[in-house]
Amino acid sequence: MGIKIHYSGRVNHIDLVEKMSDDLEDFSRQLGWKSKRWDNDWEKPNTVKIENKDGEIRVSGHAPLKGIELFPHKNCEPFSLTFTPNGWLGSVLDLSLSTHSSFKEENLMISTKTQFAPLEIHITIIKLLEYLKKTYIQNLYVNDEGGYWKTGDIDELKRRRNTIFQAMDTLEQELTGLPAKGTENKTAEEIAEMIEQILIKPPKKDEKDGN
């Protein structure tokens, strides 16, 4: 239970996956987020299996996925942008279900829960998805349970989040942390504007990185 962002789509061209991953890696560095690159062999068959043994979830086999996974906040689920060999957004869990007769790549949907992270984390992820739709994934579909994707209304996002908190009897849980350095004392609106400015001109890698 909690506010989630669901998203699906196919990259405009398969060769753009690496460029997109580079951009997001640069961006996550600016925000102080951790990230993980996925560069598994697309030529090898999918053999992913997820099993529950003695109460422990275990993943085995090969997952033919490339892209990047971002970790915005300790109280937010990972924000995954990994792609199948055909260019569709997909996850390890999706691939583990691909043997089902009803499986279709175009129906794949990735989700990330932001309920327990600071409000600014949800806003930042939506801003990133807006950027990706304009730049890399033209047919990107987003179902934002917080309503911010469609409306850009921070008050509505707050209302929906608070409704969930009330239902879970956690209204007084303190939400702390900010997604980027230098955002102390800034409002959610100011942070949203800052994110948009960064995305207009993606940050360059530090010279010490050799770029």
C-alpha positions in Angstrom: 0.0 0.0 0.0 1.3 3.5 -0.9 1.8 5.9 -3.7 3.5 4.3 -6.7 4.7 5.4 -10.1 4.1 2.8 -12.9 5.7 3.3 -16.3 6.2 1.4 -19.5 7.4 1.9 -23.1 9.9 1.2 -25.7 13.1 3.2 -26.4 13.0 5.1 -29.7 16.1 3.2 -30.9 17.9 0.4 -29.2 21.3 2.2 -29.7 20.0 5.0 -27.4 20.0 2.8 -24.3 23.7 3.5 -23.5 23.4 7.2 -24.2 20.3 7.4 -21.9 22.1 5.5 -19.2 25.1 7.8 -19.4 22.8 10.8 -19.0 21.0 9.4 -16.0 24.3 8.3 -14.4 25.5 11.9 -14.7 22.2 13.2 -13.4 22.2 10.9 -10.4 25.7 11.9 -9.5 24.5 15.5 -9.4 21.7 14.5 -7.0 23.9 12.4 -4.8 22.0 9.2 -5.7 23.6 5.8 -6.1 23.2 4.0 -9.4 23.8 0.6 -10.9 24.5 0.0 -14.6 23.1 -3.1 -16.3 25.0 -4.4 -19.3 24.0 -8.0 -19.6 24.4 -9.8 -22.9 21.3 -9.4 -25.0 22.4 -12.3 -27.2 22.1 -14.8 -24.5 18.7 -16.4 -23.8 16.6 -15.4 -20.8 17.0 -18.0 -18.1 15.9 -16.0 -15.0 14.2 -17.8 -12.2 13.0 -16.4 -8.9 12.4 -18.9 -6.2 11.3 -18.8 -2.6 13.4 -21.2 -0.6 12.8 -21.4 3.2 11.4 -17.9 3.2 14.4 -16.4 1.2 13.9 -15.0 -2.3 16.6 -16.2 -4.6 17.3 -15.1 -8.2 19.2 -17.3 -10.6 19.9 -17.4 -14.3 20.7 -14.8 -17.0 18.7 -11.6 -17.3 19.3 -10.1 -20.8 18.8 -6.5 -19.6 20.7 -3.3 -20.3 20.2 0.2 -18.8 20.5 1.7 -15.4 18.9 1.4 -12.0 18.8 4.5 -9.7 18.5 4.5 -5.9 16.9 7.9 -5.1 16.4 7.4 -1.3 16.6 4.8 1.3 12.8 4.9 1.8 12.1 4.7 -2.0 12.1 1.7 -4.1 14.7 1.6 -6.9 13.9 3.5 -10.1 14.7 1.1 -12.8 15.2 1.9 -16.5 16.4 -1.4 -17.9 15.5 -2.7 -21.3 14.9 -6.1 -23.0 16.7 -7.0 -26.3 13.7 -5.6 -28.2 14.0 -2.2 -26.4 11.1 -2.5 -24.0 11.3 -1.4 -20.4 11.5 -4.6 -18.3 12.7 -6.0 -15.0 14.2 -9.2 -13.7 10.7 -10.1 -12.3 9.2 -9.5 -15.7 11.7 -11.8 -17.3 11.0 -14.5 -14.7 7.4 -14.5 -15.9 8.1 -14.5 -19.6 7.5 -18.3 -19.9 3.8 -17.7 -19.4 1.7 -18.1 -22.5 0.1 -14.6 -22.0 3.5 -12.8 -21.7 3.9 -9.9 -24.1 6.7 -7.4 -23.9 4.5 -4.5 -24.8 2.5 -5.2 -21.7 5.5 -4.9 -19.3 5.2 -2.3 -16.6 7.8 -1.2 -14.0 6.8 0.4 -10.7 8.5 2.2 -7.9 7.0 3.2 -4.6 7.7 6.7 -3.3 5.3 6.8 -0.4 7.8 6.8 2.4 10.4 9.0 0.7 10.4 12.8 0.8 7.9 14.5 -1.5 10.8 15.9 -3.6 11.8 12.3 -4.5 8.5 11.7 -6.2 8.6 15.0 -8.0 12.2 14.4 -9.2 11.3 10.9 -10.6 8.3 12.4 -12.5 10.6 15.2 -13.9 13.0 12.5 -15.1 10.2 10.6 -16.8 9.1 13.7 -18.5 12.6 14.2 -19.8 12.9 10.6 -21.0 9.6 10.8 -22.9 10.8 13.9 -24.7 14.3 12.5 -25.4 14.4 8.7 -25.5 11.0 7.0 -25.0 8.4 8.7 -27.2 5.6 6.2 -26.3 6.4 6.3 -22.6 3.2 5.6 -20.6 3.1 6.7 -16.9 0.5 6.0 -14.3 1.3 8.2 -11.4 -0.9 7.4 -8.3 0.1 10.8 -6.9 -1.4 12.6 -9.8 1.6 14.8 -10.4 2.4 13.4 -13.9 -0.9 14.7 -15.3 -1.5 17.8 -13.3 1.9 19.1 -12.0 -0.2 19.9 -8.9 2.0 19.5 -5.8 -0.9 20.1 -3.5 -2.8 17.2 -5.0 0.2 15.0 -4.7 0.4 16.0 -1.0 -3.3 15.3 -0.5 -3.1 11.8 -2.0 0.0 11.0 0.0 -1.6 12.2 3.3 -4.7 10.1 2.5 -2.5 7.0 2.4 -0.7 8.0 5.6 -3.9 8.5 7.4 -5.2 5.1 6.2 -2.0 3.5 7.5 -2.1 5.5 10.7 1.4 7.0 10.0 0.4 10.6 9.6 3.0 11.7 12.1 5.9 9.8 10.5 8.7 12.3 9.8 9.8 12.5 6.2 13.4 13.8 6.0 16.1 14.1 3.4 16.4 16.0 0.1 17.4 14.6 -3.3 20.2 17.0 -4.1 23.0 19.0 -2.5 22.2 22.6 -2.2 18.4 22.1 -1.8 18.2 22.9 1.9 15.4 25.3 2.8 14.0 25.1 -0.7 10.2 24.5 -1.3 9.0 21.6 -3.4 8.1 24.1 -6.2 11.7 25.5 -6.2 13.2 22.0 -6.3 10.9 21.1 -9.2 12.0 24.2 -11.1 15.7 23.3 -10.4 15.2 19.8 -11.7 13.7 21.1 -14.9 16.7 23.5 -15.4 19.2 20.7 -14.9 17.3 18.5 -17.5 17.3 21.3 -20.1 21.1 21.0 -20.1 22.2 17.6 -18.8 25.3 18.0 -16.6 28.7 17.0 -17.9 30.8 14.4 -16.2 33.6 15.7 -14.1 36.9 16.3 -15.9 38.5 13.9 -13.4 36.3 11.1 -14.9 38.3 11.5 -18.1 35.4 13.0 -20.1 
